[in-house]
Amino acid sequence: MGQYEMTLSLGVIDHLGLNLYSNIPAVISELVANAWDADATEVDISIDTVHRVITIQDNGVGMSDSEVNAKFLTVGYRRREHGPTTTRRGRHVMGRKGIGKLSTVSIANEIEVQSAKSAKVKAALVMTTDGIREIIDQNQGTYLPTPVDVSAVEFDRGTRLVLRKLRRRPSQSTIAALRRRLARRFSIIGAEHDFKVVINGDDVGVEDRD
């Protein structure tokens, strides 16, 4: 298992707060943008309204341990500043704020990250909102997520985020709002751009723009 480290800029955290986004659709929208940047062709979103769990899985390039630390766990990392502005597939990078991972802790108290670049290069960890808050309260700058045995990563390419202990119970209206937000924000959803987004088994399409 790898060693994971989230370096927190306390000034940034204090300014933004852990309530960066106020609703689930806004957070999921940022994660879909990350999947696009990872050259995914499909994003599968599962929303369990009973157990308050959301799972977002893509088939993008995935991350190694070192990439999880450098990209996912570095709050404020901006791909537009640290790397090419287009992906290997020629896509224009959408990630705007470099704080998408921080947005997850604004709606969930536990976030599990699983990622795979190949069958042999995988990474997995769990971070908690309570743990991050404790680091901030102690005026420290480093939070250490808990490594997870990579045998739990049952796929060979892509990234899966599992958001547990959601602060608000998602409802059918939440799902409808998410479909509408994704359809309106991402004009690249569809076969023309080879980018498919599915929510609870149902594809998001132009008709969801309402």
Salt bridges, closest charged atoms under 4 A:
GLU30 OE2 - ARG96 NH2 3.11
GLU30 OE2 - ARG185 NH1 3.22
ASP48 OD2 - HIS51 ND1 2.90
GLU67 OE1 - LYS117 NZ 3.36
GLU110 OE2 - ARG164 NH1 3.05
GLU110 OE1 - LYS165 NZ 3.80
GLU112 OE1 - ARG164 NH2 2.84
GLU154 OE2 - ARG160 NH2 3.50
ASP156 OD1 - LYS122 NZ 3.30
ASP194 OD2 - ARG89 NH2 2.69
ASP202 OD2 - ARG179 NH2 3.62
ASP203 OD2 - LYS196 NZ 3.81
ASP208 OD2 - ARG179 NH2 3.05
